[in-house]
């Protein structure tokens, strides 16, 4: 039996089959199962006992974060690597808080994926240094609230305070307070800097 057994969790058949075919070119790797729904992860893990679970974040039903939390509740020793096309920094942090050992973008090379899987198989944290730095900043700084994130999206779209106030049916003074809080939390001086910093941290999409 190969040393590295994998359970792939992704809702796209082409992705699952492509990953399996590519990774199994290495004779130390065996894909022992594939799952497309977060709800089915624990049952598959219980049956197959993979060394590592390769988990997408965007899944039908419960997402990758909830599936990771459920799996770790079932087996605190379960090893999960998040493998996603794009995720905000706060989503990645939530997945790590749920028990994942690492994160890698789907744009990574096969060699990078194999290297990261082997780290996770050894119970080692696997994060890009720049991502680790951003997550440290995210943890240490005051959290952006859901409403502040919504306002940041509109700020990034070039909306004025009056337009934002109308969108949320609140007063301009309320919007101004939100904007002031956002600038303070992001440690920036103006709306343009807030947009750039929010994108850099993954708080809002590009």
N, C-alpha and C positions, 0 to 999 in steps of 0.2 A: 504494500500500500504506500503511495507517495506520502511524503512527510507533511505536505500542505494540502489539506482538504478544504474545499470552499462550498458555501451555499451562496448563490447569487440571488439577490432580491431586486428586481427591476420589472416595471410593468410593460416593457417593450420586448417582444420576443426576439427581434433582430439584435437588440443589444445583448440580451442574455446569451443567445446562441453564438454571437460573434465573440463575446468575452470568453465563453467556454472553449471555443475552438482555438482562440489565440493563446490563452493561458495554458491549455493542456499540451501545447507544443513543447513546453518544459516538462520533462518526465518526473519532476519532483512535485508537480501540481495535479490535483484531480478535483474536478467540479462534481460534487456528489449530489447536488440538487439545485433546482431553480424554483423561485417563487415570484409571483407577480403581484400579490396583495400583502399589505402589512399584517392583516389579521391572521395570515397563514404561517408567519415566520416561526412562532414558538413551536407549533406542531411539527413543522419540517425540521427544526433544530433538534427537537426531542427524538425524532425518528433517525436522523442522519448523523448527528454528533459531529458537525464540521469543526475544523480548527478555527476558521475565520468565516465571518458572515460579511459579504460585500453588499452594502446596503445603499440603495438610492434614497434620496429624501422625498422626492415627489412620487407618491404612490396613491392609487385609488383606495378609498376607505381611510383607514388610519395611515398617517404618513410615516416616513422613516424615523422621525424623532420618537413618536409614540411607540413604534414597533421596537426600536432599540430599548426604550425604557421597559417595555413588557418582557423582552427577551432577558434583559439583565435582572429583572425581578424573578424570572424563572430560574436563571443560572447566573449568579454574580460573576462567574469566571468567563462568561461568553465574551468572545473577542469580535468587535464590530469595527469595520472600516467604512466610513461614509464615502460614497463614490457618486458624485453628482455633477450635472452640467454647470449649474450655477447656484450658489447659495449666498445669502447675506451673512455677514459675520455673526449677527445675533442668532441666526439659525444654526450655524456651525457650533457656536458656543452652547446652544441648547442641546444639540446632539451629543457634544462632549459631556455636558452635565448629565445627560441621560445614560452615559456609560460608554459611548464610542471611544475608541483609542486613537482614531485619526480621521483625516479628511483628505481627499484627493479629487481634483477635477477630472471629468471624463476626457478632457483634452490631453491628459498626461500620456506619455509614451508607455508602451508595453513594459519596457525595462523599469521605468519609474513605478509602475503599478506593481510589478513583481517584487521590487525592492521594498515598497511600502507594505505589501502583504506579509512579507517575511518579518518585518519589524513588528507588525501587529501580532503575528503568530507567536512571537517571543514575549508578548505582553508589554511591548514598548510603545510609548506614545509616538505617533507619526504625524508631524505637522511641519509645513514649510516655515522657516524662521520668520519670514515677514508676516505670515498669517499669525504666528504665535505672538509677535509683537503687537499686532492690531487687536488680538483678542485680549491681551493684557490691558491695553488701553480701554477696551470696551468694558472689561470687568471693573477697572479702577474708577472709571468715570461714572457720573450719574446717568441713570438709564433714560433713554428717550421714550416717552410714552407713546401709545398707539396714536393718539390725536396729534401729538407733535410730529410723528412720522407722516401722517396724512398732510399736515401743513407743509412739511418739508418737500413733499412731492409737488405741491402747488407752487411753492417758492421756486423750486427747480424749473417749473414750467413757465416762470416769469409772471405769475399772478401777483397783483398788488394786494395790500391788506384789505381794501374794500371788497375786492372780488372774493378773497378767501372768506371774509366775514359772511358774505352772501351765500357762499357755497355751504357753510356750516350753520347758517341761521343764527349767528352770534354777532356781538358788537365788534367794531373795529378795535376798541380798547382791549377786548378779550384776545383778539388776534395779536395785538401788539405785545401783550403779556406773554403769550405763547412764543412769539418770535424772540423776545428778550431771553426767555428761559432756554430756548434752543441755542442761541448764540453763546450763552454762558456754559451750557453743558458741553458744547462742542469746542469751547475755548477759541472762538473766532470772533471777528469784528464786524462782519457784514453778511448780507444774504448770499453774495457770490461765494464767499469763503465757506459759509454754512453748507451750500450745495456741494461744493467740491469735497469738503470733509465728510459729509454724509455719504457720498458716493464712495469715497476711499474706504470708509469703514464698513460699507455694505449695508448701511441703514436704509438707503433707497436704491432702486435699480438705476443702471446707467441709462 
